Amino acid sequence: MNRKLPFSRELAYILGLFITALGVSFMEKPDFGVSMVVAPAYLLYRKINPLWSFFTFGTAEYMFQFVLLLVMMLIIKKFRTGWFFSFITAVVYGLMLDSCMAFTATLATDTMTQRLVMYVGGILLCCAGISLVFHTYIPPEVYELFVKEVSKAFGVEIHTFKTCYDISSMLISVVLSFCFFGFGVFVGVREGTAICALINGSIIKVFSRFYRRFFEFRATFPKLEEYFSR
């Protein structure tokens, strides 16, 4: 039997957030369409930022996720204090995202090859990061928390629910794009967004299997894990 390598759940949390933020910034740069999960927040950013420059992509992310957190609690009719840590996670992620956006702004995307490599790399990074966050006990971003808690409440397999959620988010984003920028105008929602909606759930599942095969996730701070598991 192959011995699994120990992996800190807390480290998985930090790395998962950073890798996801980097993946999102990579996907935004080539203009093939952002991930359907972040598309609603991205559209808010594109609409408001020209008016108020302080309203960054990261800011739009954690504000949108706060609203999503409230919606989740209404759907499952349950409240846990620890869930509000997901909002803190969203804020940390938002700051990471803005830093990653500043970094990718310096990268060249002059050729189609460069754009494709960056976009595909972004998809893989996002899936790898999200899967890592699923292996922590710390409340993840509200996007992942929503998928995890609502799928559990209704008895739906998490990866199946993730795909359905992604497709719904993409459709909502199309409507927002038309409302904000005019009918028939697609901003941030393009061919790449549709592809992500269809394949992200499956790719995340592959990464999860890989992690479980080679790593044993353990808490570095058991008391903290106990607190969030209540």
Buried (B, 14 or more C-beta within 10 A) or exposed (E): EEEEEEBBBBEBBBBBBBBBBBBBBBBBBBBBBBBBBBBBBBBBBBBBBEEEEEBBBBBBBBBBBBEBBEEBBEEBEEEEEBBEBBBEBBBBBBBBBBBBBEEBEEEEBEEEEBBBBBBBBBBBBBBBBBBBBBBBBBBBBBBBBBBBBBBEEEEBEBBEBBBBBBBEBBEBBBEBBBEBBEEEEBBBBBEBBBBBBEBBBEBBBEBBEEBEEEBEBEBEEEEBBEEBEE
